[in-house]
Amino acid sequence: MAHDAANRTTLVLGLGNVLLGDEGFGVHVVRRLQSCELPDYVRVVDGGVGGFNLLGYLEGVKRLIIVDVMMHTSPPGQLLLFTPGTRLDEPGKRLMSRHQIGVLDLLKTWKLIGDEPEVYLLSTVPESLEWNIELSPTLQAAYVEAVEVVKKLCVNPMERNYQTCIR
């Protein structure tokens, strides 16, 4: 598939709550990206904790790059880049209210609407989720690296089902 501005739109979506320290990682990354020079077909959005309200931003998107913290087995600050593939389940998750909508719930809804773009998730594990508007020192270092990874992804996407630890 050719990747040029005429046949794609890329959305970089940063998610998280900036009032809870490292939970705001994705938002910090996209705020920095908003001041970077990116190709014309790239949009950068601070999605905060928008849940299903973010569906409107997804219209017409061919490639979605989500930056967020997630709980996985990597150490805090280590970046993990992966594509969710077709399995969008979170084993054991029970929604208690509509405020618990996560990234995978958003993607499942988007798929039900009929869109299936390329999706990349760039994540790290939070070190601190305390009330704080700053990232922990560990995630400060990851933040700088994440900005560069996203810039490269916007220009040169990787193969589908790619999974790697960045460092």
Secondary structure as GFF3:
##gff-version 3
##sequence-region A 1 167
A	DSSP	three_ten_helix	5	7	.	.	.	ID=ss1
A	DSSP	beta_strand	10	15	.	.	.	ID=ss2
A	DSSP	three_ten_helix	21	24	.	.	.	ID=ss3
A	DSSP	alpha_helix	25	33	.	.	.	ID=ss4
A	DSSP	beta_strand	42	48	.	.	.	ID=ss5
A	DSSP	three_ten_helix	51	58	.	.	.	ID=ss6
A	DSSP	beta_strand	63	69	.	.	.	ID=ss7
A	DSSP	beta_strand	80	82	.	.	.	ID=ss8
A	DSSP	three_ten_helix	98	100	.	.	.	ID=ss9
A	DSSP	alpha_helix	103	113	.	.	.	ID=ss10
A	DSSP	beta_strand	118	124	.	.	.	ID=ss11
A	DSSP	alpha_helix	137	155	.	.	.	ID=ss12
A	DSSP	beta_strand	163	165	.	.	.	ID=ss13
###
